[in-house]
Amino acid sequence: MTAIAQRPCSAVETADVTPVRVAEAELSVLGVPGQINLDYAATAPCLKAAADAVTALLPWYGSVHRGAGALSQRCTLEYERARQTVGDFVGARESDHVVFTRNTTDALNLLAHALPAGTTVITYAGEHHANLLPWPNAVRLPVPGSPDAAVRYLAAALAEVRRGNADGEVLVAVTGASNVTGELWPVAQLALIAHRFNARVVLDAAQLAPHVPVDVSTLDVDYVALSGHKLYAPFGAGVLVGRGDWLDTARPYLAGGGATSGVGDATHDVRWTTGPARHEAGTPNLLGAVALAAVCATLEAADRYALHAEEQRLLAKLRAGLAELPDVAELRTFDADAARIGVVSFAVRGRDSAEIAQRLAREHHIGVRDGLFCAHPLARRLLGEASVRAGWDGVPATALRASIGIGTTDSDVDTFLGALRAVV
């Protein structure tokens, strides 16, 4: 995995870590006084640096590309600077394309659209719907019980695919961190196996990127997709970064202005451009790109090891507190001490998760997520497994999820645990 993920702190190791103060102005997040946000995995709060970057650009707000006016020239410059900054943030290679999208779902659907005909896609049943649904007729591997099992499953599947299709295109689609459990996946090892079988890898980094550095070269993945709204940036911007050959030969994801180098009088007489513009037709989301770039630049300048250590300390406290509550069971795919980011899902015996979430919000001003977290096959399986481990007679239909990040405090965690104890 990434440099951080190669040496994660377990719950035991982080229990005695001295808190790292990360409240510097450039790392502060916006919020509403009196409200506790523990729903970062769905949408993280806006980093102040992102809001400041948007505020600074708003007086200059104008059309991007092809405009001769000063406003248009300034906006075009800022948009392309944002592309470079976001590419640098994920370690984009010189030949990689950095395509702005709406979010991770949009980015992965773009790649699915660009697949050469006959491409075999391999993914896991434990993926978020964004990395489960776009791939037609995919080979879906079982949910592994450990990172090692994930590698074994992929090696066996690739060997089988290559026996029947020695030279066809193959794409492996995998998450970096589960949005249900927070567990880290062995991306570097999976990429190594995939490339041995001449397959490509796309990394769903929606949950990973806000918590640990992501570098496409270090991980040796071919594509990476992420969302700005999970990375402390607003305005619905995401990105697909990766190899340009499939993208440059596919019909544009959106047909329209900006994607063409020329249009003749006949409707079929169209010359599509190459590069990111091929899949960015229409007026782009300038403010979203600039906000996302501001977050990337701020995180690049921060001590991400310190941020990670602080998050792991709070995560250990959160998990320990949940473990002490009666009739509460944590959902997990791997062992209890597996490396993970600040995401915890859990079920409460005999209780409706939606009712608990509503009471936490209404009575205690705490926001958490309830449901199956857009990963229905995985969440249902893990609810069943958690019920068996806890010795429950029945299986809850849905779960609750608490997720943390920059801006989360000890007081937030303590207040949540106290409120949950009162509710359940």
BADO-156811 format. One record per residue: x, y, z of N, C-alpha, C in turn; residue in three letters. Coordinates in steps of 0.02 Angstrom, whole numbers, padded with zeros to 5 digits, always signed. Last residue first. Layout:
XYZXYZXYZALA/...
//
This chain:
-01464+00178+01163-01473+00106+01157-01476+00071+01224VAL/-01453+00312+01207-01505+00293+01158-01518+00218+01158VAL/-01344+00315+01293-01410+00338+01317-01466+00314+01272ALA/-01244+00272+01208-01260+00232+01267-01329+00250+01294ARG/-01243+00377+01120-01263+00312+01096-01282+00267+01154LEU/-01195+00479+01203-01261+00484+01174-01286+00416+01150ALA/-01066+00431+01231-01114+00443+01286-01185+00446+01259GLY/-01012+00429+01103-01017+00367+01141-01067+00374+01199LEU/-01020+00568+01070-01055+00517+01031-01065+00453+01071PHE/-00936+00625+01166-01007+00644+01164-01048+00592+01126THR/-00813+00566+01130-00842+00555+01196-00917+00569+01197ASP/-00797+00618+01000-00801+00546+01011-00834+00530+01078VAL/-00792+00756+01026-00841+00728+00979-00851+00654+00992ASP/-00683+00765+01113-00749+00782+01138-00804+00754+01092SER/-00578+00735+01028-00594+00689+01082-00664+00701+01108ASP/-00633+00783+00859-00599+00793+00924-00616+00737+00973THR/-00610+00811+00686-00640+00770+00739-00599+00777+00803THR/-00528+00878+00598-00579+00916+00634-00614+00877+00688GLY/-00509+00749+00484-00483+00813+00507-00540+00854+00539ILE/-00616+00615+00538-00563+00642+00497-00537+00707+00527GLY/-00735+00476+00544-00699+00535+00571-00646+00558+00522ILE/-00893+00397+00557-00830+00407+00521-00801+00475+00540SER/-01006+00270+00594-00975+00332+00618-00907+00339+00584ALA/-01153+00190+00545-01082+00203+00529-01061+00271+00558ARG/-01265+00053+00571-01246+00123+00581-01172+00131+00565LEU/-01366-00057+00467-01315-00041+00517-01307+00034+00524ALA/-01507-00170+00440-01461-00116+00421-01413-00102+00479THR/-01570-00280+00493-01577-00267+00422-01526-00216+00397ALA/-01491-00397+00605-01519-00330+00591-01520-00318+00516PRO/-01537-00561+00629-01489-00519+00594-01521-00451+00581VAL/-01562-00656+00785-01581-00628+00720-01526-00585+00691GLY/-01487-00700+00895-01534-00745+00862-01551-00720+00792ASP/-01311-00674+00921-01379-00649+00916-01422-00699+00879TRP/-01174-00694+00940-01221-00742+00968-01293-00719+00967GLY/-01078-00618+00882-01106-00592+00945-01156-00640+00977ALA/-01052-00691+00767-00998-00682+00816-01026-00660+00884ARG/-01178-00677+00705-01154-00743+00725-01100-00736+00778VAL/-01179-00540+00679-01231-00569+00722-01210-00638+00747SER/-01074-00527+00591-01069-00495+00656-01120-00524+00704ALA/-01125-00598+00481-01066-00623+00515-01059-00593+00585GLU/-01235-00515+00445-01245-00585+00464-01186-00613+00503GLY/-01167-00398+00414-01217-00398+00468-01231-00469+00492LEU/-01092-00440+00306-01058-00424+00369-01106-00420+00427LEU/-01192-00458+00208-01151-00514+00229-01119-00500+00297ARG/-01242-00328+00197-01286-00382+00220-01245-00442+00244ARG/-01126-00261+00151-01155-00244+00216-01201-00299+00241ALA/-01104-00322+00023-01055-00327+00078-01087-00314+00145LEU/-01222-00289-00050-01201-00358-00041-01152-00367+00018PRO/-01225-00141-00033-01276-00186-00006-01253-00259+00001HIS/-01163-00015-00021-01123-00076-00029-01166-00133-00004ALA/-01224+00101+00020-01210+00092-00052-01160+00035-00064CYS/-01254+00079+00157-01195+00118+00137-01175+00108+00063PHE/-01361+00030+00221-01315-00020+00194-01258+00013+00155LEU/-01400+00125+00367-01420+00092+00306-01372+00037+00286GLY/-01344+00285+00426-01375+00221+00437-01395+00191+00370ASP/-01218+00395+00492-01252+00365+00434-01286+00300+00455ARG/-01233+00537+00602-01201+00475+00580-01240+00448+00521VAL/-01224+00684+00690-01240+00655+00626-01199+00593+00612GLY/-01298+00747+00834-01242+00708+00807-01265+00676+00742ILE/-01387+00807+00924-01355+00847+00871-01292+00813+00844HIS/-01464+00739+01013-01395+00751+01032-01356+00790+00979HIS/-01593+00724+00965-01584+00735+01037-01514+00756+01056GLU/-01580+00711+00825-01632+00754+00854-01617+00772+00927ARG/-01472+00623+00803-01475+00688+00771-01522+00736+00808ALA/-01504+00513+00880-01440+00545+00889-01440+00616+00860LEU/-01628+00483+00822-01626+00507+00891-01559+00540+00906ARG/-01588+00441+00695-01633+00499+00702-01631+00526+00773GLN/-01512+00329+00725-01480+00386+00693-01522+00449+00701ALA/-01613+00246+00779-01557+00268+00821-01524+00329+00791ILE/-01694+00228+00666-01722+00260+00727-01667+00285+00773GLU/-01606+00162+00582-01632+00228+00563-01660+00265+00623ALA/-01585+00040+00646-01530+00087+00641-01554+00157+00623SER/-01685-00033+00766-01685-00006+00698-01632+00048+00693ASP/-01630-00171+00866-01648-00100+00858-01643-00080+00785ARG/-01580-00297+00896-01651-00284+00905-01673-00213+00895GLY/-01417-00240+00925-01463-00297+00929-01535-00274+00940ARG/-01344-00136+00811-01370-00139+00879-01425-00192+00881VAL/-01191-00132+00717-01262-00146+00724-01281-00149+00797ALA/-01073-00026+00633-01093-00070+00687-01168-00079+00686PHE/-00923+00038+00560-00994+00021+00554-01012-00030+00608SER/-00805+00163+00552-00828+00106+00593-00903+00097+00581VAL/-00661+00239+00492-00730+00221+00476-00748+00159+00517VAL/-00522+00292+00473-00570+00312+00524-00643+00301+00507GLY/-00441+00142+00409-00448+00214+00416-00505+00229+00464ILE/-00339+00000+00459-00400+00033+00436-00396+00108+00443ARG/-00270-00162+00477-00260-00091+00466-00322-00060+00436ALA/-00346-00277+00593-00324-00260+00525-00317-00184+00519ALA/-00392-00329+00711-00334-00284+00715-00308-00265+00646ASP/-00495-00415+00678-00511-00354+00716-00454-00304+00718ALA/-00477-00471+00507-00469-00478+00579-00481-00411+00614ASP/-00601-00416+00385-00538-00447+00405-00535-00455+00480PHE/-00727-00359+00392-00713-00410+00342-00652-00451+00362THR/-00846-00307+00515-00778-00310+00489-00773-00367+00439ARG/-00948-00214+00624-00942-00250+00561-00870-00249+00538LEU/-00976-00233+00800-00942-00199+00744-00941-00244+00682GLU/-01120-00230+00898-01071-00272+00864-01042-00234+00804ALA/-01201-00211+01051-01172-00176+00993-01117-00219+00963VAL/-01245-00261+01173-01286-00271+01113-01265-00229+01054ASP/-01164-00137+01274-01199-00201+01267-01241-00202+01203PRO/-01006-00062+01239-01079-00055+01242-01113-00122+01234LEU/-00873-00082+01219-00897-00086+01288-00973-00082+01294GLU/-00853-00060+01085-00846-00128+01109-00872-00136+01181ALA/-00861+00079+01079-00915+00039+01050-00913-00032+01077LEU/-00737+00111+01137-00800+00131+01169-00859+00092+01143GLY/-00648+00058+01044-00648+00032+01112-00713+00049+01148ALA/-00678+00138+00934-00691+00067+00930-00693+00036+01000ARG/-00637+00266+00983-00705+00254+00960-00722+00180+00960LEU/-00501+00245+01009-00546+00265+01063-00619+00251+01044LYS/-00456+00217+00881-00449+00167+00934-00496+00182+00992ALA/-00484+00341+00820-00517+00281+00797-00514+00226+00850LEU/-00396+00425+00886-00467+00435+00895-00507+00374+00873LEU/-00276+00368+00837-00288+00373+00909-00363+00381+00923ARG/-00290+00385+00700-00287+00318+00727-00300+00317+00802GLN/-00285+00526+00691-00346+00490+00672-00347+00420+00701GLU/-00152+00546+00731-00207+00573+00771-00273+00538+00754GLU/-00084+00479+00629-00076+00457+00698-00133+00483+00742ALA/-00122+00557+00518-00140+00486+00521-00137+00461+00593HIS/-00062+00679+00549-00135+00675+00541-00158+00603+00548LEU/+00071+00639+00547+00042+00664+00609-00035+00661+00606ALA/+00082+00606+00414+00095+00554+00464+00066+00575+00531TYR/+00061+00726+00351+00008+00676+00347+00021+00617+00394ARG/+00085+00880+00378+00118+00820+00403+00066+00765+00405ASP/+00048+00974+00226+00038+00955+00296+00080+00894+00314ALA/+00057+00993+00092+00102+01033+00134+00098+01013+00208ALA/-00042+00911+00044+00027+00897+00025+00076+00933+00070GLU/-00155+00976+00094-00136+00912+00123-00064+00893+00105LEU/-00151+01090+00010-00148+01096+00083-00126+01031+00116THR/-00165+01035-00117-00105+01073-00101-00096+01079-00026ALA/-00293+00977-00104-00235+00935-00120-00171+00971-00101CYS/-00372+01090-00081-00367+01039-00030-00305+00996-00042VAL/-00355+01154-00204-00334+01188-00142-00326+01138-00085ALA/-00412+01062-00292-00340+01075-00295-00315+01109-00232ALA/-00547+01075-00254-00512+01011-00246-00437+01021-00247LEU/-00569+01209-00293-00577+01189-00223-00539+01124-00209ALA/-00548+01198-00431-00505+01242-00391-00509+01224-00318VAL/-00652+01111-00467-00582+01093-00481-00535+01134-00437ALA/-00765+01185-00427-00751+01119-00398-00679+01099-00407GLY/-00754+01296-00510-00748+01304-00437-00735+01238-00402LEU/-00770+01235-00639-00709+01271-00620-00702+01275-00545LEU/-00830+01119-00717-00842+01139-00648-00779+01172-00621ASN/-00842+01172-00892-00819+01130-00836-00835+01160-00768PRO/-00959+01166-01018-00925+01211-00972-00905+01172-00909THR/-00926+01025-01129-00967+01073-01094-00926+01117-01048GLY/-00827+00877-01104-00868+00920-01146-00912+00966-01103ALA/-00719+00796-01065-00741+00852-01022-00784+00901-01062GLU/-00653+00704-01140-00706+00679-01096-00731+00733-01048HIS/-00559+00776-01211-00602+00729-01248-00661+00707-01206ARG/-00478+00841-01120-00535+00878-01149-00583+00832-01186ALA/-00371+00753-01092-00427+00758-01046-00488+00792-01076PRO/-00330+00685-01258-00315+00715-01194-00377+00722-01151GLY/-00397+00737-01419-00368+00688-01373-00350+00724-01308THR/-00552+00775-01505-00486+00790-01481-00459+00733-01439THR/-00637+00713-01649-00632+00719-01577-00560+00734-01557TRP/-00715+00776-01782-00648+00755-01761-00642+00767-01686ARG/-00855+00734-01877-00829+00761-01813-00760+00732-01801VAL/-00972+00712-01971-00905+00738-01986-00877+00773-01924ASP/-01101+00681-01950-01052+00628-01936-00980+00651-01947HIS/-01171+00791-01988-01171+00775-01917-01120+00721-01900THR/-01084+00902-02100-01122+00841-02089-01116+00820-02016ALA/-00995+01006-02087-01066+01021-02099-01110+00961-02088ASP/-00882+00962-01951-00900+00980-02019-00974+00994-02026GLY/-00786+01013-01818-00850+00984-01836-00868+01009-01906VAL/-00639+00985-01718-00671+01013-01777-00736+00976-01792GLY/-00603+00936-01601-00553+00980-01633-00581+01009-01697SER/-00711+00919-01457-00696+00913-01528-00638+00958-01548THR/-00746+00946-01331-00722+00878-01343-00700+00869-01416ALA/-00795+01074-01337-00734+01062-01299-00704+00994-01311GLY/-00967+01031-01347-00913+01079-01354-00855+01065-01309GLY/-01000+00852-01355-01018+00922-01351-00957+00966-01359GLY/-01034+00703-01275-01024+00734-01340-01045+00807-01336ALA/-00950+00619-01149-01002+00668-01164-00986+00699-01232LEU/-00852+00526-01178-00902+00509-01127-00963+00555-01135TYR/-00802+00498-01347-00808+00542-01288-00865+00521-01242PRO/-00746+00334-01386-00791+00390-01402-00799+00432-01339ARG/-00573+00297-01354-00645+00287-01341-00685+00347-01366ALA/-00443+00333-01368-00473+00296-01424-00547+00284-01414THR/-00405+00396-01252-00397+00432-01315-00428+00397-01375ASP/-00424+00299-01154-00464+00360-01152-00462+00397-01219LEU/-00327+00205-01184-00397+00186-01188-00441+00248-01192TRP/-00211+00289-01165-00225+00256-01228-00298+00236-01235ASP/-00176+00352-01043-00216+00388-01092-00239+00349-01152GLY/-00185+00304-00872-00158+00294-00939-00206+00322-00992ARG/-00249+00425-00753-00219+00363-00775-00200+00362-00848GLY/-00379+00482-00650-00309+00492-00670-00282+00425-00695VAL/-00526+00564-00630-00498+00501-00653-00428+00515-00679LEU/-00610+00653-00501-00556+00649-00550-00543+00576-00567VAL/-00737+00773-00454-00698+00713-00445-00646+00709-00498GLY/-00842+00894-00378-00787+00879-00424-00753+00813-00404ALA/-00948+00962-00301-00957+00905-00346-00904+00894-00398GLY/-00933+01065-00206-00946+01081-00276-00941+01022-00324PHE/-00796+01049-00085-00866+01049-00106-00873+01050-00182PRO/-00677+00945-00003-00690+00996-00054-00763+00993-00074ALA/-00637+00840+00078-00641+00907+00108-00651+00962+00056TYR/-00652+00723+00007-00584+00748+00018-00585+00821+00040LEU/-00775+00693-00032-00749+00653+00024-00680+00678+00045LYS/-00790+00780-00137-00833+00790-00079-00815+00745-00021HIS/-00700+00737-00236-00684+00796-00197-00726+00801-00134GLY/-00657+00567-00260-00709+00618-00255-00685+00676-00213SER/-00560+00468-00379-00577+00493-00312-00628+00549-00317LEU/-00468+00339-00457-00527+00381-00457-00541+00405-00386ALA/-00331+00290-00556-00357+00304-00489-00416+00352-00496VAL/-00246+00165-00652-00295+00219-00646-00313+00228-00573TYR/-00142+00077-00632-00148+00109-00698-00196+00168-00696ASP/-00027+00066-00494-00093+00056-00524-00097+00096-00589VAL/+00085+00068-00409+00090+00039-00476+00021+00020-00503ASP/+00104+00131-00292+00058+00075-00292+00060+00036-00357LEU/+00194+00226-00341+00213+00183-00286+00169+00121-00283THR/+00116+00286-00442+00179+00254-00459+00201+00205-00404SER/+00006+00340-00378-00005+00288-00428+00059+00252-00446VAL/-00015+00365-00212+00033+00379-00266+00027+00322-00317ASP/-00094+00439-00078-00104+00393-00133-00056+00413-00189VAL/-00086+00457+00099-00063+00475+00032-00075+00420-00019PRO/-00242+00437+00188-00171+00421+00179-00150+00443+00109VAL/-00370+00500+00190-00339+00476+00252-00264+00461+00246HIS/-00429+00531+00070-00434+00580+00124-00393+00562+00185PRO/-00399+00412-00009-00363+00474-00020-00371+00525+00037ALA/-00491+00308+00027-00420+00305+00045-00387+00374+00044LEU/-00618+00330-00024-00609+00329+00049-00535+00333+00069GLN/-00587+00336-00162-00633+00383-00132-00625+00387-00057ALA/-00510+00260-00246-00477+00292-00189-00522+00342-00153ALA/-00510+00126-00335-00561+00169-00307-00532+00198-00242ASP/-00397+00094-00460-00404+00100-00387-00460+00149-00371LEU/-00377-00022-00587-00405+00043-00568-00419+00042-00494VAL/-00253-00107-00677-00286-00098-00613-00314-00027-00607VAL/-00230-00230-00810-00226-00163-00782-00267-00159-00717ARG/-00130-00375-00842-00194-00343-00829-00182-00274-00800ALA/-00026-00468-00856-00038-00417-00908-00108-00387-00903ASN/-00001-00542-00748-00046-00572-00797-00065-00521-00851PHE/+00076-00456-00676+00107-00519-00696+00065-00554-00749ARG/-00018-00361-00644+00029-00346-00698+00068-00407-00720HIS/-00085-00424-00538-00120-00407-00600-00072-00396-00657ALA/+00014-00433-00439-00014-00494-00468-00047-00478-00535ILE/+00032-00295-00415+00088-00338-00435+00064-00401-00469LEU/-00094-00257-00372-00068-00230-00434-00010-00272-00460ALA/-00100-00325-00251-00148-00342-00303-00124-00316-00371LEU/+00001-00258-00182+00009-00330-00196-00039-00352-00251GLN/-00054-00129-00175+00011-00140-00209+00021-00214-00227ALA/-00174-00152-00100-00175-00129-00170-00110-00143-00206VAL/-00246-00230+00007-00176-00236-00013-00166-00215-00086PRO/-00356-00114+00093-00345-00170+00049-00274-00171+00023TRP/-00407-00069+00257-00364-00057+00199-00354-00121+00159LEU/-00571-00041+00322-00512-00084+00315-00474-00069+00251GLU/-00690+00025+00338-00628+00064+00342-00565+00024+00331GLY/-00812-00037+00320-00771-00056+00378-00709-00012+00389THR/-00871+00032+00213-00912+00001+00265-00871-00011+00328VAL/-00781+00075+00122-00823+00127+00151-00869+00099+00206ASN/-00616+00011+00126-00687-00002+00125-00727+00055+00156SER/-00491+00070+00021-00514+00065+00090-00590+00058+00088ALA/-00471+00048-00114-00412+00055-00071-00430+00048+00003GLY/-00556-00070-00221-00554-00014-00176-00489-00010-00138THR/-00531-00116-00393-00528-00131-00321-00527-00067-00281VAL/-00531-00201-00541-00559-00142-00508-00565-00157-00433ALA/-00432-00248-00673-00448-00265-00604-00471-00201-00569VAL/-00455-00290-00841-00451-00235-00792-00473-00262-00725LEU/-00384-00350-00990-00413-00367-00925-00403-00307-00878VAL/-00390-00392-01162-00381-00341-01110-00417-00362-01046GLU/-00320-00550-01221-00372-00499-01214-00357-00449-01159GLY/-00233-00656-01234-00210-00590-01255-00261-00534-01246ASP/-00292-00775-01186-00222-00760-01171-00203-00688-01184ALA/-00417-00836-01123-00409-00775-01163-00339-00748-01150ASN/-00418-00947-01043-00467-00944-01096-00459-00884-01142GLY/-00312-00923-00960-00316-00989-00993-00366-00987-01051ARG/-00341-00799-00908-00289-00804-00959-00288-00872-00993ARG/-00438-00832-00813-00455-00789-00870-00404-00797-00925VAL/-00362-00910-00724-00417-00940-00759-00436-00898-00821GLU/-00272-00815-00677-00246-00875-00710-00301-00908-00751ALA/-00361-00726-00617-00322-00705-00675-00294-00765-00713LEU/-00409-00806-00510-00455-00781-00562-00418-00760-00625ALA/-00292-00827-00435-00328-00884-00464-00374-00861-00520ALA/-00261-00694-00399-00213-00734-00438-00248-00793-00471ALA/-00375-00660-00324-00360-00625-00387-00313-00666-00430LEU/-00366-00746-00215-00425-00748-00258-00410-00716-00326TYR/-00244-00702-00159-00251-00771-00186-00310-00776-00234ARG/-00276-00572-00118-00223-00583-00167-00230-00652-00199VAL/-00375-00600-00024-00391-00557-00081-00340-00567-00137ALA/-00303-00671+00070-00354-00706+00031-00374-00666-00030ALA/-00227-00569+00124-00194-00623+00088-00243-00661+00044ASP/-00326-00493+00190-00291-00465+00132-00256-00519+00091PRO/-00469-00601+00222-00406-00571+00242-00374-00538+00180SER/-00582-00652+00169-00580-00647+00241-00516-00616+00267GLY/-00659-00575+00024-00605-00613+00057-00607-00603+00133PRO/-00803-00604-00065-00775-00560-00014-00721-00599+00024VAL/-00768-00676-00228-00799-00675-00162-00767-00623-00116PRO/-00769-00579-00382-00737-00624-00335-00771-00621-00267LEU/-00846-00572-00533-00851-00546-00465-00823-00597-00416ARG/-00815-00519-00687-00800-00576-00645-00799-00551-00573VAL/-00948-00424-00764-00883-00429-00730-00877-00497-00695ALA/-01049-00376-00849-01027-00446-00853-00958-00457-00820ASN/-00998-00207-00844-01044-00257-00871-01012-00326-00872PRO/-00972-00104-00714-00936-00153-00754-00983-00206-00780TRP/-01039-00018-00627-01023+00006-00695-00996-00047-00741PRO/-01062-00082-00499-01114-00080-00549-01093-00058-00619LEU/-00947-00073-00420-00979-00138-00429-01026-00138-00489LEU/-00905+00048-00386-00855+00005-00416-00882-00066-00426ASN/-01017+00103-00331-00983+00141-00383-00931+00099-00420ALA/-01051+00018-00227-01088+00013-00290-01054+00050-00347HIS/-00900-00047-00156-00952+00004-00158-00988-00001-00225HIS/-00864-00224-00150-00853-00156-00173-00913-00111-00160GLU/-00865-00360-00123-00865-00313-00067-00857-00240-00086GLY/-00847-00439-00231-00916-00429-00209-00921-00378-00152ALA/-00723-00368-00340-00742-00407-00281-00814-00391-00261TYR/-00680-00391-00515-00688-00351-00454-00711-00397-00398THR/-00624-00384-00678-00625-00424-00617-00632-00378-00557ILE/-00671-00379-00845-00663-00341-00783-00670-00389-00724VAL/-00612-00396-01007-00636-00433-00948-00621-00391-00886THR/-00658-00318-01158-00618-00316-01097-00652-00355-01040THR/-00734-00309-01273-00711-00375-01251-00669-00376-01188GLY/-00676-00151-01326-00726-00205-01332-00695-00271-01311ALA/-00595-00052-01201-00596-00083-01267-00647-00140-01269PRO/-00679+00066-01099-00648+00000-01104-00649-00024-01177LEU/-00745+00185-01078-00685+00187-01121-00653+00118-01131ALA/-00845+00160-00987-00864+00181-01054-00806+00175-01103HIS/-00767+00139-00875-00806+00084-00901-00827+00098-00973ALA/-00721+00269-00857-00673+00217-00876-00710+00157-00904LEU/-00843+00330-00822-00805+00353-00880-00756+00300-00903LEU/-00873+00262-00705-00916+00252-00763-00882+00276-00827ASN/-00772+00315-00626-00770+00244-00642-00817+00227-00700LEU/-00814+00450-00622-00748+00433-00648-00745+00359-00668ALA/-00940+00442-00561-00934+00468-00629-00868+00448-00660ASP/-00899+00395-00435-00945+00356-00476-00941+00378-00549THR/-00818+00502-00390-00788+00436-00405-00834+00394-00449THR/-00875+00649-00481-00861+00612-00420-00830+00545-00439ASN/-00875+00719-00601-00917+00743-00546-00897+00712-00480ARG/-00707+00747-00664-00773+00717-00667-00816+00746-00611THR/-00561+00784-00756-00608+00804-00704-00677+00774-00717PHE/-00424+00685-00788-00489+00705-00814-00535+00723-00755VAL/-00269+00674-00831-00305+00694-00771-00371+00723-00795VAL/-00170+00547-00903-00221+00598-00911-00253+00611-00843HIS/+00008+00516-00900-00060+00505-00876-00106+00563-00894ASP/+00139+00539-00932+00095+00520-00987+00022+00510-00965SER/+00198+00566-00809+00199+00618-00861+00149+00602-00917GLU/+00092+00508-00675+00149+00502-00719+00143+00551-00777ARG/+00033+00573-00522+00021+00557-00592+00086+00557-00631ALA/+00021+00579-00381+00082+00553-00412+00073+00535-00485GLY/-00087+00641-00328-00091+00567-00333-00030+00538-00370VAL/-00044+00772-00335-00067+00746-00271-00069+00670-00271PHE/-00024+00798-00470+00034+00791-00426+00015+00758-00360ASP/-00160+00809-00508-00117+00755-00535-00056+00743-00492GLY/-00193+00924-00438-00227+00861-00421-00187+00802-00448VAL/-00108+01016-00506-00103+01006-00433-00134+00940-00412THR/-00153+01010-00638-00084+00991-00622-00077+00975-00548GLN/-00285+01056-00622-00272+00990-00651-00202+00965-00633ARG/-00261+01185-00575-00294+01136-00532-00282+01065-00557ALA/-00208+01241-00689-00165+01234-00630-00195+01183-00582ARG/-00323+01241-00765-00268+01197-00785-00216+01189-00729GLU/-00398+01335-00692-00424+01268-00704-00368+01220-00722TYR/-00320+01450-00696-00333+01418-00631-00358+01347-00641GLU/-00322+01478-00835-00259+01465-00801-00270+01428-00735LEU/-00459+01502-00852-00426+01447-00887-00361+01428-00854THR/-00473+01616-00773-00507+01554-00754-00477+01493-00789CYS/-00394+01709-00844-00378+01692-00774-00410+01626-00755ARG/-00463+01712-00966-00393+01691-00964-00373+01671-00894GLN/-00587+01761-00924-00582+01694-00953-00511+01669-00951SER/-00548+01889-00881-00580+01842-00835-00573+01770-00861LEU/-00495+01947-00998-00452+01936-00940-00482+01885-00892ALA/-00551+01867-01151-00554+01916-01098-00511+01897-01038GLY/-00554+01762-01240-00498+01810-01246-00496+01860-01188ALA/-00585+01589-01216-00606+01658-01206-00546+01705-01208GLY/-00543+01456-01221-00564+01488-01283-00589+01560-01275ARG/-00574+01413-01051-00551+01395-01119-00583+01439-01173HIS/-00711+01453-00950-00646+01419-00955-00634+01400-01027VAL/-00789+01607-00907-00786+01547-00947-00715+01519-00950SER/-00775+01663-00735-00792+01671-00805-00784+01605-00841GLY/-00734+01752-00590-00771+01695-00618-00794+01708-00689TYR/-00668+01840-00517-00641+01828-00584-00682+01776-00621TRP/-00728+01836-00394-00732+01899-00432-00709+01891-00504PRO/-00696+01697-00357-00763+01717-00377-00766+01784-00414LEU/-00570+01671-00306-00580+01666-00378-00647+01694-00401LEU/-00580+01682-00168-00532+01723-00203-00544+01724-00278ALA/-00675+01584-00140-00691+01654-00128-00644+01700-00166THR/-00600+01468-00170-00660+01485-00210-00678+01559-00202VAL/-00503+01476-00070-00483+01475-00141-00541+01494-00186ALA/-00581+01467+00046-00542+01528+00032-00522+01532-00041ASP/-00631+01337+00036-00677+01394+00034-00640+01459+00018ALA/-00510+01268+00048-00550+01261-00013-00598+01320-00019ALA/-00467+01302+00176-00425+01320+00119-00464+01315+00053ALA/-00562+01242+00257-00563+01315+00249-00522+01337+00189LYS/-00642+01099+00192-00581+01128+00219-00582+01203+00207LEU/-00804+01044+00227-00761+01083+00183-00701+01111+00219CYS/-00827+00874+00287-00837+00946+00290-00787+00983+00245PRO/-00862+00735+00177-00821+00767+00228-00836+00842+00229ALA/-00986+00622+00158-00963+00686+00133-00925+00720+00189THR/-00967+00486+00202-01017+00504+00151-00996+00569+00118ALA/-00868+00487+00295-00861+00439+00241-00912+00452+00186ALA/-00907+00579+00393-00855+00598+00345-00853+00551+00285TYR/-00998+00590+00496-01020+00560+00433-00971+00577+00377ASP/-01007+00656+00615-00971+00593+00613-00993+00554+00551LEU/-01018+00812+00675-01021+00777+00611-00977+00715+00615ASN/-01113+00896+00787-01057+00849+00782-01065+00807+00720ILE/-01157+01062+00816-01171+01002+00778-01107+00959+00773GLN/-01111+01174+00881-01161+01134+00915-01180+01070+00878GLY/-01081+01269+00735-01072+01260+00808-01130+01221+00838PRO/-01047+01189+00587-01099+01227+00622-01090+01216+00696VAL/-00895+01211+00488-00948+01173+00521-00997+01219+00554GLY/-00742+01187+00400-00801+01226+00415-00853+01181+00447LEU/-00580+01145+00466-00638+01131+00424-00697+01174+00447VAL/-00406+01186+00456-00470+01188+00490-00526+01175+00441SER/-00282+01194+00403-00310+01127+00408-00377+01127+00445LEU/-00243+01325+00408-00247+01295+00342-00278+01225+00344GLU/-00240+01350+00547-00292+01381+00505-00299+01345+00438ALA/-00216+01203+00647-00190+01261+00612-00242+01285+00562GLU/-00251+01092+00719-00302+01145+00713-00274+01208+00680ALA/-00192+00975+00756-00195+00990+00685-00245+01047+00672VAL/-00091+00902+00873-00137+00957+00862-00135+00977+00789ARG/-00093+00738+00920-00060+00785+00876-00109+00840+00860VAL/-00082+00650+01074-00123+00685+01024-00082+00735+00984PRO/+00028+00513+01087+00013+00581+01110-00028+00617+01056THR/-00030+00348+01096+00000+00400+01054-00020+00468+01080VAL/-00083+00238+01157-00040+00282+01197-00006+00336+01157ASP/-00158+00174+01060-00190+00193+01123-00149+00242+01163ALA/-00100+00127+00948-00117+00198+00949-00145+00221+01016THR/-00081-00010+00966-00022+00034+00959-00039+00107+00966GLU/-00211-00059+00966-00170-00064+01026-00113-00014+01023VAL/-00254-00034+00837-00291-00004+00893-00250-00006+00957ALA/-00102-00004+00742-00161-00043+00761-00195-00008+00819SER/-00043+00099+00618-00046+00089+00690-00109+00050+00706CYS/+00037+00039+00469-00019+00069+00505-00014+00055+00580PRO/+00138+00037+00365+00154+00032+00436+00098+00064+00477ARG/+00085+00048+00242+00131-00007+00252+00149-00015+00326GLN/+00012+00164+00239-00025+00102+00248+00021+00041+00258ALA/+00111+00259+00215+00077+00257+00280+00046+00189+00291ILE/+00147+00227+00084+00198+00227+00137+00166+00223+00206ALA/+00016+00117+00021+00054+00179+00024+00104+00176+00081THR/+00042-00059+00000+00000+00000+00000+00044+00062+00000MET/
//
